[in-house]
């Protein structure tokens, strides 16, 4: 089968990028990848994929503001996937809105890494910490408009799969889907078991495994750990271990200075 897979951007060595990479490598179908942005800081093997349709190639890190600009530009276009047997949209960022710009009579499937995180967080906290008072009314207006478009976009998918129960719960909480819908599935990302070996030494630790980026909240984990230790709630001998790729050097430095 001929399958089109859309992922909004390959800019970091994150879990979503790795998952799409593995889909492409291991699928028995012929896959064409579509993306708005292909950067130099992502997995090198992506550059070897053929065919891949790239709207823009970029070097170095890309700020969230620039990602929004590229997403808006990408969503101005219409995507004709009529020649494919199916379309899979990798949903994170603004990519869920792609269903509003897609022309196809074949199945349109969504694999949800996360609904747009900005609107999943506490709105009051987001406005207080990231925006000045003059900006806040415009951000609230944008949030409301996006919320309307988002619900329409999600209704156009023939089936949805989620990478975790938490992601599914977020979508239900945002009223993007109905909990009773039968075509909902949780499909966890796979693990390459042969790359791991049993521990020869047992340790008492809490492992926080994720790329270092503000969206992953390692700083909050460090602060919470310190509070628990101060209150005597951490058993003797336990330690907190943070592990992951550094996709935001500034954030990594901040976490390191607090550790």
Secondary structure, 3 states (H helix, E strand, C coil): CEEEEEECEECCCCHHHHHHHHHHHHCCCEEEEEEEEECCCCCHHHHHCCCEEEEEECCCCCCHHHHHHHHHHHHCCCEECCCCCEEEEEECCCHHHHHHHEECCCEEEEEECCCCHHHHCCHHHHHHHHCCHHHHHHHHHHHHHHHHHHHHHHHCCCEEEECCHHHHHHHHHCCCCCCCCCCEEECCCCCCHHHCCCCCCCCCEEEEECCECHHHCHHHHHHHHHHHHHCCCCCCCCEEEEECCECCHHHHHHHHHHC
